Each structure stands twice: as structure tokens, then as C-alpha cells.
């Protein structure tokens, strides 16, 4: 099931929002160069002008640069990852940052966006909000986009070489998801708080599989967000990400694997990666 962000006029979304609270959450690790621009666009137009978004929350995930200052200067609410559930979440990681942001945010609807987008536009948020605000049967929305580096709609190397083949083999009912590792997605808190969050880079695909298991694929909508430009990573960084994605898919398929797994690559030291997850937020005592 797919739709396009232009199908949702902003005036209709404002009318459909009612008294629901909307949070835009942005996990950020060393993204001082881009985080301010992302926050500014959401605050200026969707918060201050339209009142479509109620909160912009940035989780500063153990940054060593001025990410926190840049986000705060742009008027985001900044949360230091080391100060949120540190006894459970431990250190840095994308899954840990997303999980912390769900705990710390106030929205009935939570939208996540990556912090490294260089051509960020408010369509990334309004596009994801469209189905959630206008259709009560939609529980989870996943974005997809064209990547100008390739000129095509599709995922990056980890998606095409690991995530997509793994889903096609073990979860074929999810094989039509255009970009299962997209960092732009959102859902209803009532659903999200019931789900565990995989630690690290497996969180995106883990949530997708868990949502499908919990509410079915009919409650998942894909949204075309147009184009997206961001920082590209080299193979030394993508290998560990691919390992975590594969661990996550195999775990959800009930396949017993070595845990931790050791990734051996020529010319590089062995990398040990354990698969682990964080408990559903609803299971915690606030």
C-alpha cells in the first residue's frame, strides 16, 4: 500500500490532527553540520506556523562535536542520551537513541527522521503524518525516496545486498517494502510502546517486522517522500551494519545463530557484534 505526500494538503492535516499530539524525534550522533537546518525547518513551518507538530526532540547520541548546541540553537528540545534510561540502554547506537526518544517524547504520534539529510524539507514530516492523521486504520508509516546518487528509487548497498534478499527469503510478505532501512518513519504510540527495539542498526528492520507481526501489513503504509540527499558511508562502516540487519532478520525468523557473531574482514581487526534488544517502553515503570 503506497501513497504520495502531495496527496495530503497541509490544511487537511491540520484539520485532521484535532487534539492529538505529534512529536518529531531526531537521533543525532556528530551531526552538527546538518541538525540545525533540519530542526529549523520543522520548527519554523510545522510548529510555529501551522501547529501541526507539537514537539521537536533531538537525542544527542554521545556526540563529540557541537550537535547538541546546534540543535538547541535551532530551538529543539535536546535530550542527552547518557541521561535517559542509561541503566537499561547502556551506550550509543541507533536503536538505543530511537528507544530513548520514544520514552522521552510526548506525542500520540511519533515521527522519526535522520539528522544527516542535506536537502531536508517539511514534506518528510507531513508526508509521513498524512496517512496517520487521515486514516485511523493506519498504524505505521514507512518513507521511501529517490537517491540522487543513483537516480533511482531504492535502497543503499546494505538494503539491496542484505535487507531485501533476507526479507524476500524469510519474510516474503514484506518484500514489497521499498526501503526497509529508511530512517524516515512513524507510528502511533499505542503500538510503538508495545514493541521491543533492537539495539544498533537493526532497529529499522526489526520494527518493520514486529509491526507486521503485531497489526498486520494492512496497517502499514509506504509514502513517497521525493528525493533525499545524505552522507554516504564506506564498506568498512556498512559491513557491521549489514551484520546487525542479518542478525535481526534471522532472530525474528527463529533461526538460531552465533551470538555474539564475529565479522572477519581482510586487513581489518575482527569485529564482535552481539544481537540484543531493549524492552517495550510499556513494560517500564515511569
ABEGO torsion letter per residue (X at the ends): XBBBAAABBAAAAAAAAEABBBBBBBBBBGAAAAAAAAAAAAAAAAAAAAGABABBBBBBBGBABAAAAAAAAAGBBBBBAAABGAAAAEBBEAAAAAAAAAAABABABBBBBBAABAABBAAAAAAAAAAAAABAABABBBBBBBBAAAGBBEBBAAAAAAAAAAAAAABAAAAABABAABABBBBBAAAAAABBBBBEAAAAAAAAAAAAAAAEAAABBBBBAEBBBBBBBBAAAAAAAAAAAAAAAAAAAGBBBBOBBBBBBBGBBBBBBBBBBBBBAAABBX
